[in-house]
């Protein structure tokens, strides 16, 4: 998953903004965060795009 590689570029405690068009991300990204101990700070759906703010865990 591209998100897994990108989150490694962010220091622990920093927030990554993710914009997606795939509706399956509403299921996958919260699970990704829970499984890898990241915090899903905010999730919004804006005009067919899904926007996530993820705070990287340790």
C-alpha positions as CSV (number, residue, x, y, z in Angstrom):
1,X,0.0,0.0,0.0
2,X,1.3,3.4,-0.9
3,X,0.2,4.8,2.4
4,X,2.5,2.5,4.3
5,X,5.5,3.8,2.4
6,X,4.5,7.4,2.7
7,X,3.9,7.3,6.5
8,X,7.6,6.3,6.9
9,X,8.6,9.8,5.5
10,X,6.8,11.5,8.5
11,X,8.3,11.8,11.9
12,X,6.5,10.3,14.9
13,X,3.8,12.7,16.1
14,X,3.6,14.6,12.8
15,X,0.4,14.6,10.7
16,X,0.1,13.3,7.2
17,X,-2.8,14.4,4.9
18,X,-4.1,11.7,2.5
19,X,-6.5,12.5,-0.3
20,X,-8.1,9.4,-2.0
21,X,-10.9,8.8,-4.5
22,X,-11.5,5.1,-3.7
23,X,-14.5,4.6,-1.3
24,X,-12.8,1.5,0.1
25,X,-10.4,3.8,2.0
26,X,-13.2,4.5,4.4
27,X,-12.7,0.9,5.6
28,X,-9.0,0.4,4.9
29,X,-7.4,3.6,6.4
30,X,-9.0,3.3,9.8
31,X,-7.9,-0.3,10.0
32,X,-4.4,0.7,8.9
33,X,-4.2,3.2,11.6
34,X,-5.5,0.9,14.3
35,X,-3.2,-2.0,13.3
36,X,-0.1,0.2,13.2
37,X,-1.0,2.4,16.1
38,X,-1.4,5.6,14.2
39,X,-4.1,8.1,15.1
40,X,-6.8,9.0,12.6
41,X,-7.3,12.6,13.5
42,X,-9.9,13.6,11.0
43,X,-11.8,12.0,8.1
44,X,-13.9,14.0,5.7
45,X,-15.7,13.3,2.4
46,X,-15.5,16.3,0.1
47,X,-17.1,16.1,-3.4
48,X,-16.2,12.5,-4.1
49,X,-12.8,12.7,-2.4
50,X,-11.9,11.2,0.9
51,X,-9.6,13.3,3.0
52,X,-7.7,11.8,6.0
53,X,-5.4,13.4,8.5
54,X,-3.2,10.7,10.2
55,X,-0.9,11.3,13.1
56,X,2.0,8.9,13.0
57,X,2.5,6.8,16.0
58,X,5.8,5.6,17.5
